[in-house]
Amino acid sequence: MRTALALTVMIAATGLAACGQTIEQRAATGAVAGAVVAGPVGAAVGGAAGTAVGQAAKDD
């Protein structure tokens, strides 16, 4: 139950990874959201998600 709740909150926090104008801003907001939810591991996952969102949204 606890794992399911943490996973649900982490997925919801991943939406914050899209906040920002640059890849760096998106990675930072993702890291902060992840840190709030799951500590250092969450920060790493959130930062990676923010970077992925930033790369996907980047204009070529």
C-alpha positions as CSV (number, residue, x, y, z in Angstrom):
1,M,0.0,0.0,0.0
2,R,2.8,2.4,0.9
3,T,4.6,1.7,-2.3
4,A,1.5,2.2,-4.4
5,L,0.9,5.6,-2.7
6,A,4.5,6.7,-3.2
7,L,4.4,5.6,-6.9
8,T,1.1,7.5,-7.4
9,V,2.5,10.7,-5.8
10,M,5.7,10.3,-7.8
11,I,3.8,10.1,-11.1
12,A,1.8,13.2,-10.1
13,A,5.0,15.1,-9.2
14,T,6.5,14.2,-12.6
15,G,4.0,16.6,-14.1
16,L,6.0,19.4,-12.5
17,A,9.0,18.3,-14.5
18,A,7.5,20.1,-17.4
19,C,7.5,23.5,-15.6
20,G,10.1,25.9,-17.0
21,Q,11.3,27.4,-20.2
22,T,14.7,25.7,-20.6
23,I,15.9,22.1,-20.2
24,E,17.8,23.2,-17.0
25,Q,14.7,24.7,-15.5
26,R,12.6,21.6,-16.2
27,A,15.3,19.4,-14.8
28,A,15.5,21.5,-11.6
29,T,11.7,21.5,-11.1
30,G,11.6,17.8,-11.6
31,A,14.4,17.3,-9.1
32,V,12.7,19.4,-6.5
33,A,9.4,17.6,-6.9
34,G,11.1,14.3,-6.8
35,A,13.1,15.2,-3.7
36,V,9.9,16.2,-1.9
37,V,8.2,12.9,-2.7
38,A,11.1,10.4,-2.4
39,G,14.2,12.1,-1.1
40,P,17.6,11.8,-3.0
41,V,16.4,8.9,-5.2
42,G,13.3,10.9,-6.1
43,A,15.4,13.9,-7.0
44,A,17.5,11.8,-9.4
45,V,14.4,10.4,-11.0
46,G,12.6,13.8,-11.2
47,G,15.7,15.5,-12.6
48,A,16.0,12.8,-15.3
49,A,12.3,13.1,-16.1
50,G,12.6,16.9,-16.4
51,T,15.6,16.5,-18.7
52,A,13.7,14.0,-20.9
53,V,10.7,16.4,-21.1
54,G,13.0,19.3,-21.9
55,Q,14.7,17.3,-24.7
56,A,11.4,16.2,-26.1
57,A,10.0,19.7,-26.2
58,K,13.2,21.2,-27.6
59,D,12.9,22.8,-31.0
60,D,15.4,21.5,-33.5
